[in-house]
Amino acid sequence: MAAKIFVNLPVKDLQKSIEFFTRLGYAFNPQFTDETATCMIISEDIYAMLLTHEKFQTFRRVEGIRRGARRSHIRMG
């Protein structure tokens, strides 16, 4: 069974980002799309969640990340 990969990416303007990636040929899953986020389909098993900055903040783990940090990361494995 193949693993699914979802990458969360903050964007300044969600609608402009959707328009940009649509012009590049990407499709979006409407089931996971609202005014704060969209799910861009990269491949059958890889997806990019484009999130407004406000929505992205709700996914960040608070402990270990100082307030105002410009980067976030995950550890896999």
N, C-alpha and C positions, 0 to 999 in steps of 0.2 A: 504494500500500500504506500503510495507516494504521500509525502508530507505537504501540507499547504503552507505557503509563506505569505504573511501579511506584513507589509512595511508601512508604518505610520509616518507621513510626511506633512509638516506644517506648510501652509501656503498663505500668502498675503491676501489674495483675491480668489476665492474658490471658483466663481463663475468664469473668470478669465482663464484659470488653470484648466478647467473642463474644456473650454473652447480651444485652447492651445493643444491639449493632448488629443482632442477629437480630430483636429486638423492633421495631427501626426498619424492618425489611424487607430488610436486606442478606443476601446468601448468601455462602458461603465455599467455596473450592476445596479439597477434602480432599487433593488431590495435594500441596499445599504447606502442609499443616497438621501440626504435631506439638505436643509439650508446650512448645515455646519460641516458636512462631510460627504465624500463620495468614494466609491470603490472602483478603482481603475483596474481593468483586467489586463495583465501583462502576458500571462500564459494560462494554461489550464490549471496550474498549481501555484501561480505567483500573482499577488495582487498588491497594489499600492493604495493605501487609504490616504486620500488627500483631505487634510483637516484644516479648518480655520485655526488660527493661533489659539483662540480661546478654547476650542474643543481639544486641541493637541495638549494643552496644559492639564486637562483632566486625565490624560493617559500617563503622565509622568509620575514616577514614584517620588514622593516627597523626601523620604529619608535619604541622606547621602548626596542630595543635589542642592547646592546652595541657591538661595533665591536670586533670580536674575541670571542664572547660568545660561550661556549662549549655546550649549550643546547638551545633548543627552545621548545615551547609548544603551544597548542591551548586551547581556552576556548569554551566549548559547552554548549548550553542551553539558 
